[in-house]
Structure formats: C-alpha cells, structure tokens
Amino acid sequence: MSALLRLLVIYLVIMNAASFLMYGADKLKAKRNSWRIPENALLMCAVLGGAYGAWLGMNFFHHKTKHTYFRITNGISVILWTALIGWCLYQGI
C-alpha cells in the first residue's frame, strides 16, 4: 500500500467515525430537546469523506432518514467516494 493510499484510508476512517458519532450525538440531543448539530455540518462531514459513517449513522440511529436531501446527499457521497477509492486502487496509488 502506498503512502498516499495509507493517508487516504486514515483520513476516511477518521471522517467516517466522526460522521457516525455526529449523527448519534445529534439524535441524542434531539431526544433531550437540547442544542443540535447544524444540518450543514452533518451533510458537509459526509461530503468531505464521512459518507459511509453518515449513511450508517442515519440508519443505525434512525436519524434524518425522512429528509430526502439527506438521503440524496449521503447516497451521492457514498457513490463518489466509492468511485474515488476504486480509482485509487486501480491506479495503484
């Protein structure tokens, strides 16, 4: 595994863990009627690499699943990140 691919994997693991935890924290805050994580922050975390964690967090915590723009944005992000990872592996990066 190249150094660049290793860095990408570390980055994606961190972003996906953060995204998953953000969805869990926001669901907990919603139940407690307290300060919430902005929707833009949840979506941006997915777009910037936490797409798998966001998708898993949405389904695991049953949070934001009724919002079409969350399903679409996270779904497109999963597809694009999968394509990028596949391209990197194909190129041997």
Secondary structure, DSSP 8 states (H G I E B T S, - for coil): --HHHHHHHHHHHHHHHHHHHHHHHHHHHHHHT-----HHHHHHHIIIIIHHHHHHHHHHHT-STT-HHHHHHHHHHHHHHHHHHHHHHHHT-
